[in-house]
Structures are given as C-alpha cells and as structure tokens.
Amino acid sequence: MIHCPFCGYKDEDGKHFGHGESVCPQCGKKLSEPAAGTSGMALNPRYIKPMLCWVLDVVGMFLAAAGIILMVLRLAETGMTNSKVLLMANLMAAGVGFGIAVVGGLIYGFSMVVNHSVKSAFYLERVFQRSNER
C-alpha cells in the first residue's frame, strides 16, 4: 500500500505508483516511492519550521551581532582615552555587549531545540499513524 502524504490518497494495489518518482493521481504532487521493506510512507514530508523558530532565529542572531559590535566598538575606544572613568565605562559597556551576545546565542540555541523537538514529534506522529493504519 502506498499513501500520499499531501492529500491522503491510498493506492491499495500499487498500480498508480511506479518505481522512482511518481505523481499522485488525486492531487498531482510528486512523490518518491519508498525503498523496499519500508512502511510505505512517501518520502515527501510536510514538515514546515514553526514561525516561532524563525522569530527566535532572527532575534537571536540580531542580539548576537549587536552585542559583538557593541563589544568591539567599546574595546576599541578604551585605547583612545586617558581617563580612568571613561576606561571603566567602556569596559563595562563591552561587558554588556558580551552579555547581549551570549543571550542572543542562547535564544538561537533554544530556537534550534524547539525546532528539532517539533520535527521529532511530527515524524513520530506520522510513524504512529502508519502503524495504526495496518
């Protein structure tokens, strides 16, 4: 049995799906025939990265870049001043920039964890659906 993951069409006898790439007779989408001995699941999953992950990616990368830029600019200014107060202020600002960069990296890492967790749940759900169809 072959199953279209896009529209749900089931081909009980397998005559509509040939070897290699095929087209679903119901929705017209391209499908890849699974390897011999597999569960019959087509190799075109519908997993799409969640919007939350995209937002976290952008925010994390922006914060990391902004923190690094702030840190580099402040450290560059420390050599241009003779005042100890300005030196300490620049070093503190560089520390804040480092902290912002670390937070950005953590947010980006959290986004990757969320994405992989959602993707794993998606594929596990598909496997359980296939096992319940038998």
PyMOL commands that set and color helices and strands:
alter all, ss='L'
color gray80, all
select helices_A, chain A and resi 51-78+84-133
alter helices_A, ss='H'
color red, helices_A
select strands_A, chain A and resi 2-3+10-11+21-23+30-32
alter strands_A, ss='S'
color yellow, strands_A
deselect
rebuild
show_as cartoon
